[in-house]
Each structure stands twice: as structure tokens, then as C-alpha cells.
Amino acid sequence: MAHGQPAREPDTFHSNLGLIERIDAPRESSPEEVALQAKQAPSFRSQPTTGESERSGGRRWGRSTEEKDVSPQSLEVPLDIENELSEEDIKKMLFGDNVIEEEPQPVEELPEKKKWIPSFSAKLGIGYSDNPMYGPYVREESGYLEMESELFVLRQGSPNSLTYLYLFGDGKWFDGLPEYDLSGILLAQAEHTYVTDDSANSFGLRLRHTYYDQAFDFSDLGLPYSMQVQSNKSEIIPHLSHRFTDKITAKIEVSGGSERFDDPSENNADQQLRVALDWQATEKLSVEGKVSGRTVEYEGRGRRESDGTPLPDGKLETEKLGLALAMEREFSSPWIKAIGVSFKVDQLEDNAGGYYDYERLGAGLSYSAKWEKWLLEVDLGWNQFRYDQRTVSSGERFDRQGFTNQLILTRSINENWDAYLKWNREEDQSNSRDYEYFSNFYSIGISWEQ
């Protein structure tokens, strides 16, 4: 979305306005998995609960949902009751064999009532940042108040359909930045999915709107200061999936979006295609491979030569191809709850002289441990960008690498309340001074979930 870089992807934000990206929300249960659970236990439908995926530096947002299963096996009748006398046996003992049998009365089955099941969570904390606007030149520290809320409403009814509404808000109020005292994101998403009777296929439609308001550094424009960025993006996402076996599922998503900024030159429209293959290799090991393609057409941003010289006509268009692989392994040990690794490769090309063309390599590592009332989560990320044509003042080709670290320690207070301690750090290293910065965010607070 920013000058000097392609528009950001739907689910993460990168610190440089030149490349603002959104990371995909942590994995949700697929529609066919939800429907299969509903078929297996029609009388004991699970209640959705809202989990949370912590965000880095107030700039990464997402959500994960997990469902608490209430299986019929957990409500089995004790075996000794099966050996008790039936009502018919008792009648024969009292009245003999000449018992007048009562004609059974037909029982009218009432239609199952469909209803909406809500799940709500909220978070409130205080924190401090040594560089909340990620500036390479101007570094302003500030304390802040952070707030977050999530509402997830699931429609309970037909086992062949899944309908939900999801609302999310995350914001920070900075007491040391009078000009940019408030930043955050608001997201609204609705989805309806139909699952076939055998749970092998599903297809549906997802609608999403995102409002974004955040202060960012504009150093890639040669301006050693920061300014506010506001945008509204609407997306429509049809999707379908097919389950080949109990362990292998393929998914396809096609999306079209339109994003509007305060600066009209940054307005753009994008189309994306994502194909994923999920493999549940073992009970505790899951693997996902993904191929994606994306095109972005800007309404006002001009094209550039490879040296950055603006071209007199034409609007910028970019095409991006990506490959990603993610694996997660769960463990029984409390000191290793789960370990995840991810790898990705992206290549972007523009329709001009290659000023925006780049290749990216990325890797991530996540670790979690849980004992008694404590939960520890650690996430590490690395990205390496190499540009094909773009150069810096020294004449070298522009390159940049970014590092992200996140540590969250959560302590359960009771069934609904938790306390948390969080640290996020982001750092960019580059052969261009405009792209070198680091920023830390520290916060402590409480969260509530119902």
C-alpha cells in the first residue's frame, strides 16, 4: 500500500509503509470438520470459544477459534443401570401375564430450533514503547493503553451449514504522542458455508471489511518523519474444499478486494487466488502447503524506471506469486505444548522498469508450553528481501531483512479471567539508512472471555 512497495496483503502489517503486510490468522476449524462434529454428536452441540492470537507491536492482528467438544461418550450411562428390571418386568411380577398392553402413542418430533451462540472476549492493558511509530530517524517513546475485543457468533442449526459473524477491534492510546494519540484496526467478517452430507465437500462465501488507522514511517519517500495512514478495505471471498481422505483436504479461495486511502493515489483493487492442501500426518502432526497468486492495480500511483525515475504515463500494476509450507507438532509434555515451523517464498513483478520487483524468503518458528495455570508462547520471524533492479545511493542493489520476536506469558486467574505479560520487538536491517529501525513494545494486562 505504501510508496516504494507493493500493497499489503490481507492479514498482516509490516512496519515500513513501503511493504505493509497482514499475517493470516491462526488456523480455524474447517467447515467440514465442524459439520462432522455436529453429525457425530447431534444432541450435544459444541459451544464455540474465542481464543486469541497476539499481535506484534500493535500492527499484527488475527484470530483463532477452537471448539470445545462435548461427546456422547463423556455422558454414557453406567453399566450397572443396564442390569436393573424393566418396567415391563415389574408389571408381570405384580399382575401376571394378563397385562393389558398400552397402545404406544405417536410422539410428534418438534423441529429443531435454530439459534445464535455468542462468544465474547476483551482485553485491557498498559504498556510502553521506545519507538511506537517505527521511525529510523525520529524516535519518540510513549506509554500507552491497549484495548482489544472480539465477538464471535455461531448459528446453531443444520449440521450441513455453518454460519457465523465475527467482529474484532484492537487499539492503542498513546499518552506521549499528542499528534497521533490513537491507532488501531476494526474488522467485520461474515461467512456462510454449506457442507455435503458425507462431509467430503464444502463451499461458501465470506465477506470482510477492514478499517485501518495507524501511524507509520515515511522514510522511503525521503521524508525523515512519520504520518498517519487510514484505509478501508472491502473483500468478497468465495471458497470451496474437498476432503480426499480423513487426513487430506484441499481448499481453494478466490478473493476480490477494493482498498481506499486518505491519499487517493494509493487506492487500489486486487484479486487473489489461494490453493492449499492440508495433511493431518499423525494425530499430533499437521502439515499445510499453499500456493497463491495476487494482482494489484493502483488507481493513481505512477510507474517507475528501474532507477526510480517516474514514467510519464500509465498506472502501476503488480503481480505476485508465493509458495508456503507450515508444520505444527503437538506434544504431551507440559514443557513443550506445541512447536511450529513455516517457510515461504514470494516473487513480485511490476508492469514498468522493475523498480518494485523483489524476491522474498521467510521463515518462522513458534513454541508454546503449558503447566498448571501458566501458558508461555514464543514466536520468531525472519524475512529477507532482495530487489532485482532497485538500487541505493551507493549503487548497490537494495536489500532488506526483518526480524520479529514475540513473547507472551499468560496466567489463568479463573475460568473467565487471565493475566498476561507481553513483549514484542521488530527490527529491520538494510543497506539503505531509511529502512533501518527497531521498536519494542512491553505491556501487562488482564483479559476476559465468555
Buried (B, 14 or more C-beta within 10 A) or exposed (E): BBBBBBBBBBBBBBBBBBBBBBBBBBBBBBBBBBBBBBBEBEEBBBEBBBBBBBBBBBBBBBBEBBBEEBEEEEEEEEEEEEEEEEEEEEBEEEEEEEEEEEEEEEEEEEEEEEEEBEBBBBBEBEBBBBBBBBBBBEBBEBBBBBBBBBBBBBBBBBBBBBBBBBBBBBBBBBEEBEEBBBBBBBBBBBBBBBBBEEBBBBBBEBBBBBBBBBBBBBBBBEEBEBBBBEBBBBBEBEBBBBBEEEEBBEBBBBBEBBBBBEBEBBBBBBEBEBBBBBBBEEEEEBBBBBEBEBBBBBBEBBBBEBEEEEEEEEBBBBBBEBEBEBBBBBEEEEEBBBBBBBEBEBBBBBBBBBBBBBBBBBEBEBBBBBEEEEBBBBBBBEBBBBBBBBBBEEEEEBBBBBBBBBBBBBBBEEEEEBBBBBBBBBBBBBBBEBBBBBBBBBBBBBBBBE
